[in-house]
Amino acid sequence: MKRPRAVIYAMNARGVAYKKLGKQKISTRTPKLDLTKLREYPAGDASVELPSKLAHKLAGRIITIQMYGGSRTHLVEAYDGQDSYWFAIKEDAEEKEDGES
């Protein structure tokens, strides 16, 4: 059986996904994404698309996202739609605050 794949996109300043960076298989038992394994690492924010079937299986689960600056997590909310489930991976807010100060 084929494991479902998450699709990772780069986002522009307006928060619109504009460039596909890659796909990764994602397990429903231990959901993880590793952005460091992409051919092109997202320069800023990124967004992730999960097929609706996968989103149903991951509802209420936490996805661990590995990045160069450490790891992040995302809780997949209950989803009952037929379209894909999208969520954003933001740049580290602490780094931005330090730069503005």
PDB file as gemmi writes it, atoms N, CA and C in Angstrom:
CRYST1    1.000    1.000    1.000  90.00  90.00  90.00 P 1                      
ATOM      1  N   MET A   1       0.833  -1.192   0.000  1.00  0.00           N  
ATOM      2  CA  MET A   1       0.000   0.000   0.000  1.00  0.00           C  
ATOM      3  C   MET A   1       0.875   1.253   0.000  1.00  0.00           C  
ATOM      4  N   LYS A   2       0.375   2.270  -0.669  1.00  0.00           N  
ATOM      5  CA  LYS A   2       1.122   3.518  -0.732  1.00  0.00           C  
ATOM      6  C   LYS A   2       0.742   4.404   0.444  1.00  0.00           C  
ATOM      7  N   ARG A   3       1.744   5.011   1.040  1.00  0.00           N  
ATOM      8  CA  ARG A   3       1.485   5.961   2.114  1.00  0.00           C  
ATOM      9  C   ARG A   3       1.101   7.304   1.517  1.00  0.00           C  
ATOM     10  N   PRO A   4       0.149   7.994   2.130  1.00  0.00           N  
ATOM     11  CA  PRO A   4      -0.226   9.320   1.620  1.00  0.00           C  
ATOM     12  C   PRO A   4       0.942  10.293   1.729  1.00  0.00           C  
ATOM     13  N   ARG A   5       0.922  11.301   0.874  1.00  0.00           N  
ATOM     14  CA  ARG A   5       2.010  12.271   0.829  1.00  0.00           C  
ATOM     15  C   ARG A   5       1.513  13.671   1.155  1.00  0.00           C  
ATOM     16  N   ALA A   6       2.312  14.386   1.912  1.00  0.00           N  
ATOM     17  CA  ALA A   6       2.067  15.798   2.185  1.00  0.00           C  
ATOM     18  C   ALA A   6       2.853  16.589   1.148  1.00  0.00           C  
ATOM     19  N   VAL A   7       2.289  17.693   0.670  1.00  0.00           N  
ATOM     20  CA  VAL A   7       2.956  18.537  -0.311  1.00  0.00           C  
ATOM     21  C   VAL A   7       3.343  19.843   0.374  1.00  0.00           C  
ATOM     22  N   ILE A   8       4.603  20.252   0.240  1.00  0.00           N  
ATOM     23  CA  ILE A   8       5.107  21.463   0.894  1.00  0.00           C  
ATOM     24  C   ILE A   8       5.310  22.548  -0.166  1.00  0.00           C  
ATOM     25  N   TYR A   9       4.799  23.743   0.140  1.00  0.00           N  
ATOM     26  CA  TYR A   9       4.888  24.892  -0.767  1.00  0.00           C  
ATOM     27  C   TYR A   9       5.577  26.050  -0.064  1.00  0.00           C  
ATOM     28  N   ALA A  10       6.290  26.880  -0.829  1.00  0.00           N  
ATOM     29  CA  ALA A  10       6.822  28.148  -0.316  1.00  0.00           C  
ATOM     30  C   ALA A  10       5.699  29.170  -0.382  1.00  0.00           C  
ATOM     31  N   MET A  11       5.690  30.122   0.564  1.00  0.00           N  
ATOM     32  CA  MET A  11       4.662  31.157   0.578  1.00  0.00           C  
ATOM     33  C   MET A  11       5.296  32.514   0.336  1.00  0.00           C  
ATOM     34  N   ASN A  12       4.548  33.396  -0.329  1.00  0.00           N  
ATOM     35  CA  ASN A  12       5.041  34.756  -0.552  1.00  0.00           C  
ATOM     36  C   ASN A  12       4.631  35.646   0.624  1.00  0.00           C  
ATOM     37  N   ALA A  13       4.924  36.935   0.554  1.00  0.00           N  
ATOM     38  CA  ALA A  13       4.662  37.863   1.656  1.00  0.00           C  
ATOM     39  C   ALA A  13       3.176  37.990   1.967  1.00  0.00           C  
ATOM     40  N   ARG A  14       2.310  37.753   0.989  1.00  0.00           N  
ATOM     41  CA  ARG A  14       0.867  37.861   1.213  1.00  0.00           C  
ATOM     42  C   ARG A  14       0.275  36.568   1.757  1.00  0.00           C  
ATOM     43  N   GLY A  15       1.096  35.547   1.973  1.00  0.00           N  
ATOM     44  CA  GLY A  15       0.605  34.289   2.522  1.00  0.00           C  
ATOM     45  C   GLY A  15      -0.012  33.367   1.486  1.00  0.00           C  
ATOM     46  N   VAL A  16       0.369  33.524   0.224  1.00  0.00           N  
ATOM     47  CA  VAL A  16      -0.161  32.694  -0.841  1.00  0.00           C  
ATOM     48  C   VAL A  16       0.895  31.673  -1.255  1.00  0.00           C  
ATOM     49  N   ALA A  17       0.491  30.397  -1.305  1.00  0.00           N  
ATOM     50  CA  ALA A  17       1.416  29.348  -1.733  1.00  0.00           C  
ATOM     51  C   ALA A  17       1.680  29.523  -3.222  1.00  0.00           C  
ATOM     52  N   TYR A  18       2.945  29.633  -3.604  1.00  0.00           N  
ATOM     53  CA  TYR A  18       3.254  29.908  -4.993  1.00  0.00           C  
ATOM     54  C   TYR A  18       4.240  28.946  -5.630  1.00  0.00           C  
ATOM     55  N   LYS A  19       4.988  28.183  -4.846  1.00  0.00           N  
ATOM     56  CA  LYS A  19       6.021  27.330  -5.428  1.00  0.00           C  
ATOM     57  C   LYS A  19       6.070  26.002  -4.683  1.00  0.00           C  
ATOM     58  N   LYS A  20       5.933  24.923  -5.426  1.00  0.00           N  
ATOM     59  CA  LYS A  20       5.972  23.586  -4.833  1.00  0.00           C  
ATOM     60  C   LYS A  20       7.418  23.216  -4.532  1.00  0.00           C  
ATOM     61  N   LEU A  21       7.695  22.889  -3.274  1.00  0.00           N  
ATOM     62  CA  LEU A  21       9.065  22.545  -2.875  1.00  0.00           C  
ATOM     63  C   LEU A  21       9.304  21.044  -2.841  1.00  0.00           C  
ATOM     64  N   GLY A  22       8.249  20.271  -2.656  1.00  0.00           N  
ATOM     65  CA  GLY A  22       8.416  18.826  -2.627  1.00  0.00           C  
ATOM     66  C   GLY A  22       7.272  18.112  -1.952  1.00  0.00           C  
ATOM     67  N   LYS A  23       7.339  16.776  -1.992  1.00  0.00           N  
ATOM     68  CA  LYS A  23       6.349  15.916  -1.340  1.00  0.00           C  
ATOM     69  C   LYS A  23       7.081  15.021  -0.358  1.00  0.00           C  
ATOM     70  N   GLN A  24       6.394  14.653   0.716  1.00  0.00           N  
ATOM     71  CA  GLN A  24       6.978  13.707   1.671  1.00  0.00           C  
ATOM     72  C   GLN A  24       5.906  12.733   2.131  1.00  0.00           C  
ATOM     73  N   LYS A  25       6.305  11.483   2.252  1.00  0.00           N  
ATOM     74  CA  LYS A  25       5.406  10.486   2.816  1.00  0.00           C  
ATOM     75  C   LYS A  25       5.209  10.816   4.284  1.00  0.00           C  
ATOM     76  N   ILE A  26       4.011  10.579   4.770  1.00  0.00           N  
ATOM     77  CA  ILE A  26       3.740  10.877   6.174  1.00  0.00           C  
ATOM     78  C   ILE A  26       2.990   9.703   6.793  1.00  0.00           C  
ATOM     79  N   SER A  27       3.479   9.238   7.913  1.00  0.00           N  
ATOM     80  CA  SER A  27       2.906   8.100   8.612  1.00  0.00           C  
ATOM     81  C   SER A  27       1.774   8.577   9.508  1.00  0.00           C  
ATOM     82  N   THR A  28       0.722   7.785   9.626  1.00  0.00           N  
ATOM     83  CA  THR A  28      -0.372   8.166  10.521  1.00  0.00           C  
ATOM     84  C   THR A  28      -0.058   7.808  11.969  1.00  0.00           C  
ATOM     85  N   ARG A  29       0.869   6.891  12.194  1.00  0.00           N  
ATOM     86  CA  ARG A  29       1.244   6.530  13.570  1.00  0.00           C  
ATOM     87  C   ARG A  29       2.172   7.561  14.201  1.00  0.00           C  
ATOM     88  N   THR A  30       3.215   7.934  13.470  1.00  0.00           N  
ATOM     89  CA  THR A  30       4.153   8.948  13.959  1.00  0.00           C  
ATOM     90  C   THR A  30       4.306  10.007  12.880  1.00  0.00           C  
ATOM     91  N   PRO A  31       3.353  10.940  12.802  1.00  0.00           N  
ATOM     92  CA  PRO A  31       3.402  11.930  11.718  1.00  0.00           C  
ATOM     93  C   PRO A  31       4.564  12.903  11.864  1.00  0.00           C  
ATOM     94  N   LYS A  32       5.452  12.919  10.863  1.00  0.00           N  
ATOM     95  CA  LYS A  32       6.624  13.793  10.863  1.00  0.00           C  
ATOM     96  C   LYS A  32       6.843  14.347   9.469  1.00  0.00           C  
ATOM     97  N   LEU A  33       7.303  15.587   9.406  1.00  0.00           N  
ATOM     98  CA  LEU A  33       7.772  16.193   8.163  1.00  0.00           C  
ATOM     99  C   LEU A  33       9.185  16.689   8.421  1.00  0.00           C  
ATOM    100  N   ASP A  34      10.054  16.545   7.457  1.00  0.00           N  
ATOM    101  CA  ASP A  34      11.432  17.013   7.603  1.00  0.00           C  
ATOM    102  C   ASP A  34      11.743  17.977   6.463  1.00  0.00           C  
ATOM    103  N   LEU A  35      11.667  19.281   6.755  1.00  0.00           N  
ATOM    104  CA  LEU A  35      11.915  20.287   5.727  1.00  0.00           C  
ATOM    105  C   LEU A  35      13.389  20.344   5.334  1.00  0.00           C  
ATOM    106  N   THR A  36      14.276  19.815   6.165  1.00  0.00           N  
ATOM    107  CA  THR A  36      15.706  19.844   5.847  1.00  0.00           C  
ATOM    108  C   THR A  36      16.044  18.877   4.707  1.00  0.00           C  
ATOM    109  N   LYS A  37      15.155  17.942   4.390  1.00  0.00           N  
ATOM    110  CA  LYS A  37      15.414  16.972   3.323  1.00  0.00           C  
ATOM    111  C   LYS A  37      14.903  17.438   1.966  1.00  0.00           C  
ATOM    112  N   LEU A  38      14.270  18.600   1.920  1.00  0.00           N  
ATOM    113  CA  LEU A  38      13.790  19.128   0.643  1.00  0.00           C  
ATOM    114  C   LEU A  38      14.965  19.591  -0.212  1.00  0.00           C  
ATOM    115  N   ARG A  39      14.814  19.531  -1.523  1.00  0.00           N  
ATOM    116  CA  ARG A  39      15.868  20.020  -2.412  1.00  0.00           C  
ATOM    117  C   ARG A  39      16.095  21.507  -2.217  1.00  0.00           C  
ATOM    118  N   GLU A  40      15.004  22.238  -2.007  1.00  0.00           N  
ATOM    119  CA  GLU A  40      15.101  23.679  -1.775  1.00  0.00           C  
ATOM    120  C   GLU A  40      14.381  23.996  -0.467  1.00  0.00           C  
ATOM    121  N   TYR A  41      15.133  24.493   0.513  1.00  0.00           N  
ATOM    122  CA  TYR A  41      14.564  24.828   1.819  1.00  0.00           C  
ATOM    123  C   TYR A  41      13.763  26.124   1.700  1.00  0.00           C  
ATOM    124  N   PRO A  42      12.571  26.221   2.322  1.00  0.00           N  
ATOM    125  CA  PRO A  42      11.786  27.458   2.212  1.00  0.00           C  
ATOM    126  C   PRO A  42      12.518  28.648   2.826  1.00  0.00           C  
ATOM    127  N   ALA A  43      12.593  29.754   2.083  1.00  0.00           N  
ATOM    128  CA  ALA A  43      13.307  30.949   2.545  1.00  0.00           C  
ATOM    129  C   ALA A  43      12.549  31.638   3.674  1.00  0.00           C  
ATOM    130  N   GLY A  44      11.243  31.577   3.654  1.00  0.00           N  
ATOM    131  CA  GLY A  44      10.432  32.220   4.692  1.00  0.00           C  
ATOM    132  C   GLY A  44       9.392  31.236   5.192  1.00  0.00           C  
ATOM    133  N   ASP A  45       8.151  31.683   5.181  1.00  0.00           N  
ATOM    134  CA  ASP A  45       7.062  30.819   5.611  1.00  0.00           C  
ATOM    135  C   ASP A  45       6.801  29.749   4.552  1.00  0.00           C  
ATOM    136  N   ALA A  46       6.219  28.648   4.999  1.00  0.00           N  
ATOM    137  CA  ALA A  46       5.848  27.565   4.084  1.00  0.00           C  
ATOM    138  C   ALA A  46       4.430  27.132   4.415  1.00  0.00           C  
ATOM    139  N   SER A  47       3.803  26.438   3.489  1.00  0.00           N  
ATOM    140  CA  SER A  47       2.495  25.867   3.792  1.00  0.00           C  
ATOM    141  C   SER A  47       2.499  24.410   3.358  1.00  0.00           C  
ATOM    142  N   VAL A  48       1.654  23.629   4.021  1.00  0.00           N  
ATOM    143  CA  VAL A  48       1.600  22.194   3.786  1.00  0.00           C  
ATOM    144  C   VAL A  48       0.179  21.828   3.394  1.00  0.00           C  
ATOM    145  N   GLU A  49       0.061  20.995   2.370  1.00  0.00           N  
ATOM    146  CA  GLU A  49      -1.240  20.501   1.915  1.00  0.00           C  
ATOM    147  C   GLU A  49      -1.328  19.016   2.227  1.00  0.00           C  
ATOM    148  N   LEU A  50      -2.384  18.631   2.944  1.00  0.00           N  
ATOM    149  CA  LEU A  50      -2.638  17.232   3.227  1.00  0.00           C  
ATOM    150  C   LEU A  50      -3.884  16.812   2.456  1.00  0.00           C  
ATOM    151  N   PRO A  51      -3.844  15.693   1.736  1.00  0.00           N  
ATOM    152  CA  PRO A  51      -5.059  15.219   1.071  1.00  0.00           C  
ATOM    153  C   PRO A  51      -6.154  14.978   2.113  1.00  0.00           C  
ATOM    154  N   SER A  52      -7.419  15.142   1.731  1.00  0.00           N  
ATOM    155  CA  SER A  52      -8.526  15.048   2.691  1.00  0.00           C  
ATOM    156  C   SER A  52      -8.549  13.699   3.408  1.00  0.00           C  
ATOM    157  N   LYS A  53      -8.246  12.621   2.705  1.00  0.00           N  
ATOM    158  CA  LYS A  53      -8.242  11.286   3.319  1.00  0.00           C  
ATOM    159  C   LYS A  53      -7.207  11.210   4.446  1.00  0.00           C  
ATOM    160  N   LEU A  54      -6.029  11.774   4.203  1.00  0.00           N  
ATOM    161  CA  LEU A  54      -4.974  11.798   5.213  1.00  0.00           C  
ATOM    162  C   LEU A  54      -5.356  12.720   6.372  1.00  0.00           C  
ATOM    163  N   ALA A  55      -5.958  13.851   6.067  1.00  0.00           N  
ATOM    164  CA  ALA A  55      -6.374  14.790   7.108  1.00  0.00           C  
ATOM    165  C   ALA A  55      -7.397  14.155   8.048  1.00  0.00           C  
ATOM    166  N   HIS A  56      -8.310  13.335   7.504  1.00  0.00           N  
ATOM    167  CA  HIS A  56      -9.281  12.627   8.342  1.00  0.00           C  
ATOM    168  C   HIS A  56      -8.567  11.683   9.301  1.00  0.00           C  
ATOM    169  N   LYS A  57      -7.560  10.969   8.814  1.00  0.00           N  
ATOM    170  CA  LYS A  57      -6.832  10.010   9.650  1.00  0.00           C  
ATOM    171  C   LYS A  57      -5.986  10.707  10.719  1.00  0.00           C  
ATOM    172  N   LEU A  58      -5.481  11.906  10.407  1.00  0.00           N  
ATOM    173  CA  LEU A  58      -4.606  12.626  11.338  1.00  0.00           C  
ATOM    174  C   LEU A  58      -5.352  13.586  12.266  1.00  0.00           C  
ATOM    175  N   ALA A  59      -6.668  13.668  12.157  1.00  0.00           N  
ATOM    176  CA  ALA A  59      -7.445  14.595  12.984  1.00  0.00           C  
ATOM    177  C   ALA A  59      -7.157  14.343  14.465  1.00  0.00           C  
ATOM    178  N   GLY A  60      -6.787  15.410  15.178  1.00  0.00           N  
ATOM    179  CA  GLY A  60      -6.473  15.309  16.600  1.00  0.00           C  
ATOM    180  C   GLY A  60      -5.038  14.885  16.890  1.00  0.00           C  
ATOM    181  N   ARG A  61      -4.234  14.619  15.868  1.00  0.00           N  
ATOM    182  CA  ARG A  61      -2.839  14.203  16.038  1.00  0.00           C  
ATOM    183  C   ARG A  61      -1.906  15.395  15.869  1.00  0.00           C  
ATOM    184  N   ILE A  62      -0.724  15.278  16.408  1.00  0.00           N  
ATOM    185  CA  ILE A  62       0.278  16.334  16.308  1.00  0.00           C  
ATOM    186  C   ILE A  62       1.351  15.901  15.312  1.00  0.00           C  
ATOM    187  N   ILE A  63       1.623  16.770  14.331  1.00  0.00           N  
ATOM    188  CA  ILE A  63       2.679  16.521  13.343  1.00  0.00           C  
ATOM    189  C   ILE A  63       3.937  17.241  13.816  1.00  0.00           C  
ATOM    190  N   THR A  64       5.054  16.542  13.856  1.00  0.00           N  
ATOM    191  CA  THR A  64       6.341  17.148  14.189  1.00  0.00           C  
ATOM    192  C   THR A  64       6.999  17.586  12.889  1.00  0.00           C  
ATOM    193  N   ILE A  65       7.444  18.843  12.861  1.00  0.00           N  
ATOM    194  CA  ILE A  65       8.059  19.408  11.659  1.00  0.00           C  
ATOM    195  C   ILE A  65       9.509  19.744  11.986  1.00  0.00           C  
ATOM    196  N   GLN A  66      10.447  19.045  11.345  1.00  0.00           N  
ATOM    197  CA  GLN A  66      11.872  19.270  11.573  1.00  0.00           C  
ATOM    198  C   GLN A  66      12.357  20.381  10.661  1.00  0.00           C  
ATOM    199  N   MET A  67      13.031  21.375  11.249  1.00  0.00           N  
ATOM    200  CA  MET A  67      13.569  22.493  10.492  1.00  0.00           C  
ATOM    201  C   MET A  67      15.013  22.697  10.907  1.00  0.00           C  
ATOM    202  N   TYR A  68      15.744  23.571  10.193  1.00  0.00           N  
ATOM    203  CA  TYR A  68      17.138  23.819  10.555  1.00  0.00           C  
ATOM    204  C   TYR A  68      17.246  24.501  11.913  1.00  0.00           C  
ATOM    205  N   GLY A  69      16.286  25.331  12.275  1.00  0.00           N  
ATOM    206  CA  GLY A  69      16.326  26.044  13.547  1.00  0.00           C  
ATOM    207  C   GLY A  69      15.766  25.250  14.709  1.00  0.00           C  
ATOM    208  N   GLY A  70      15.455  23.998  14.528  1.00  0.00           N  
ATOM    209  CA  GLY A  70      14.846  23.175  15.576  1.00  0.00           C  
ATOM    210  C   GLY A  70      13.603  22.505  15.012  1.00  0.00           C  
ATOM    211  N   SER A  71      12.710  22.110  15.903  1.00  0.00           N  
ATOM    212  CA  SER A  71      11.492  21.460  15.416  1.00  0.00           C  
ATOM    213  C   SER A  71      10.264  22.216  15.903  1.00  0.00           C  
ATOM    214  N   ARG A  72       9.198  22.061  15.175  1.00  0.00           N  
ATOM    215  CA  ARG A  72       7.910  22.674  15.506  1.00  0.00           C  
ATOM    216  C   ARG A  72       6.863  21.578  15.501  1.00  0.00           C  
ATOM    217  N   THR A  73       5.683  21.906  16.011  1.00  0.00           N  
ATOM    218  CA  THR A  73       4.585  20.955  15.973  1.00  0.00           C  
ATOM    219  C   THR A  73       3.335  21.649  15.444  1.00  0.00           C  
ATOM    220  N   HIS A  74       2.425  20.855  14.909  1.00  0.00           N  
ATOM    221  CA  HIS A  74       1.132  21.362  14.439  1.00  0.00           C  
ATOM    222  C   HIS A  74       0.070  20.334  14.775  1.00  0.00           C  
ATOM    223  N   LEU A  75      -1.006  20.786  15.429  1.00  0.00           N  
ATOM    224  CA  LEU A  75      -2.135  19.921  15.747  1.00  0.00           C  
ATOM    225  C   LEU A  75      -3.096  19.949  14.574  1.00  0.00           C  
ATOM    226  N   VAL A  76      -3.378  18.788  14.001  1.00  0.00           N  
ATOM    227  CA  VAL A  76      -4.330  18.704  12.896  1.00  0.00           C  
ATOM    228  C   VAL A  76      -5.730  18.751  13.496  1.00  0.00           C  
ATOM    229  N   GLU A  77      -6.472  19.776  13.131  1.00  0.00           N  
ATOM    230  CA  GLU A  77      -7.812  19.959  13.672  1.00  0.00           C  
ATOM    231  C   GLU A  77      -8.776  18.974  13.023  1.00  0.00           C  
ATOM    232  N   ALA A  78      -9.922  18.757  13.679  1.00  0.00           N  
ATOM    233  CA  ALA A  78     -10.949  17.886  13.113  1.00  0.00           C  
ATOM    234  C   ALA A  78     -11.336  18.435  11.740  1.00  0.00           C  
ATOM    235  N   TYR A  79     -11.402  17.559  10.771  1.00  0.00           N  
ATOM    236  CA  TYR A  79     -11.620  18.000   9.396  1.00  0.00           C  
ATOM    237  C   TYR A  79     -12.661  17.107   8.748  1.00  0.00           C  
ATOM    238  N   ASP A  80     -13.728  17.715   8.216  1.00  0.00           N  
ATOM    239  CA  ASP A  80     -14.772  16.915   7.569  1.00  0.00           C  
ATOM    240  C   ASP A  80     -15.071  17.381   6.148  1.00  0.00           C  
ATOM    241  N   GLY A  81     -14.147  18.124   5.556  1.00  0.00           N  
ATOM    242  CA  GLY A  81     -14.333  18.602   4.187  1.00  0.00           C  
ATOM    243  C   GLY A  81     -13.836  17.606   3.166  1.00  0.00           C  
ATOM    244  N   GLN A  82     -14.130  17.878   1.920  1.00  0.00           N  
ATOM    245  CA  GLN A  82     -13.689  17.019   0.823  1.00  0.00           C  
ATOM    246  C   GLN A  82     -12.436  17.554   0.148  1.00  0.00           C  
ATOM    247  N   ASP A  83     -12.119  18.831   0.373  1.00  0.00           N  
ATOM    248  CA  ASP A  83     -10.928  19.432  -0.213  1.00  0.00           C  
ATOM    249  C   ASP A  83      -9.711  19.112   0.648  1.00  0.00           C  
ATOM    250  N   SER A  84      -8.555  19.505   0.177  1.00  0.00           N  
ATOM    251  CA  SER A  84      -7.320  19.286   0.937  1.00  0.00           C  
ATOM    252  C   SER A  84      -7.296  20.164   2.184  1.00  0.00           C  
ATOM    253  N   TYR A  85      -6.557  19.704   3.198  1.00  0.00           N  
ATOM    254  CA  TYR A  85      -6.371  20.439   4.455  1.00  0.00           C  
ATOM    255  C   TYR A  85      -5.042  21.178   4.346  1.00  0.00           C  
ATOM    256  N   TRP A  86      -5.053  22.482   4.632  1.00  0.00           N  
ATOM    257  CA  TRP A  86      -3.848  23.302   4.531  1.00  0.00           C  
ATOM    258  C   TRP A  86      -3.482  23.851   5.893  1.00  0.00           C  
ATOM    259  N   PHE A  87      -2.179  23.965   6.159  1.00  0.00           N  
ATOM    260  CA  PHE A  87      -1.712  24.707   7.329  1.00  0.00           C  
ATOM    261  C   PHE A  87      -0.376  25.360   7.014  1.00  0.00           C  
ATOM    262  N   ALA A  88      -0.092  26.441   7.742  1.00  0.00           N  
ATOM    263  CA  ALA A  88       1.121  27.227   7.487  1.00  0.00           C  
ATOM    264  C   ALA A  88       2.188  26.910   8.524  1.00  0.00           C  
ATOM    265  N   ILE A  89       3.434  26.998   8.095  1.00  0.00           N  
ATOM    266  CA  ILE A  89       4.590  26.883   8.989  1.00  0.00           C  
ATOM    267  C   ILE A  89       5.250  28.253   8.972  1.00  0.00           C  
ATOM    268  N   LYS A  90       5.141  28.971  10.068  1.00  0.00           N  
ATOM    269  CA  LYS A  90       5.656  30.344  10.140  1.00  0.00           C  
ATOM    270  C   LYS A  90       7.131  30.336  10.521  1.00  0.00           C  
ATOM    271  N   GLU A  91       7.815  31.411  10.112  1.00  0.00           N  
ATOM    272  CA  GLU A  91       9.184  31.619  10.574  1.00  0.00           C  
ATOM    273  C   GLU A  91       9.127  31.809  12.083  1.00  0.00           C  
ATOM    274  N   ASP A  92      10.232  31.600  12.751  1.00  0.00           N  
ATOM    275  CA  ASP A  92      10.272  31.738  14.200  1.00  0.00           C  
ATOM    276  C   ASP A  92       9.930  33.171  14.610  1.00  0.00           C  
ATOM    277  N   ALA A  93       8.866  33.339  15.407  1.00  0.00           N  
ATOM    278  CA  ALA A  93       8.417  34.674  15.822  1.00  0.00           C  
ATOM    279  C   ALA A  93       9.463  35.364  16.694  1.00  0.00           C  
ATOM    280  N   GLU A  94      10.206  34.599  17.493  1.00  0.00           N  
ATOM    281  CA  GLU A  94      11.222  35.197  18.370  1.00  0.00           C  
ATOM    282  C   GLU A  94      12.328  35.848  17.555  1.00  0.00           C  
ATOM    283  N   GLU A  95      12.726  35.221  16.447  1.00  0.00           N  
ATOM    284  CA  GLU A  95      13.770  35.798  15.593  1.00  0.00           C  
ATOM    285  C   GLU A  95      13.300  37.113  14.994  1.00  0.00           C  
ATOM    286  N   LYS A  96      12.040  37.172  14.575  1.00  0.00           N  
ATOM    287  CA  LYS A  96      11.503  38.395  13.996  1.00  0.00           C  
ATOM    288  C   LYS A  96      11.454  39.508  15.038  1.00  0.00           C  
ATOM    289  N   GLU A  97      11.021  39.172  16.272  1.00  0.00           N  
ATOM    290  CA  GLU A  97      10.937  40.175  17.340  1.00  0.00           C  
ATOM    291  C   GLU A  97      12.323  40.710  17.687  1.00  0.00           C  
ATOM    292  N   ASP A  98      13.316  39.835  17.721  1.00  0.00           N  
ATOM    293  CA  ASP A  98      14.682  40.275  18.021  1.00  0.00           C  
ATOM    294  C   ASP A  98      15.188  41.221  16.932  1.00  0.00           C  
ATOM    295  N   GLY A  99      14.842  40.956  15.691  1.00  0.00           N  
ATOM    296  CA  GLY A  99      15.286  41.789  14.585  1.00  0.00           C  
ATOM    297  C   GLY A  99      14.618  43.158  14.587  1.00  0.00           C  
ATOM    298  N   GLU A 100      13.365  43.248  15.086  1.00  0.00           N  
ATOM    299  CA  GLU A 100      12.656  44.525  15.112  1.00  0.00           C  
ATOM    300  C   GLU A 100      13.052  45.389  16.280  1.00  0.00           C  
ATOM    301  N   SER A 101      13.541  44.801  17.348  1.00  0.00           N  
ATOM    302  CA  SER A 101      13.876  45.558  18.565  1.00  0.00           C  
ATOM    303  C   SER A 101      15.080  46.436  18.390  1.00  0.00           C  
TER     304      SER A 101                                                      
END                                                                             
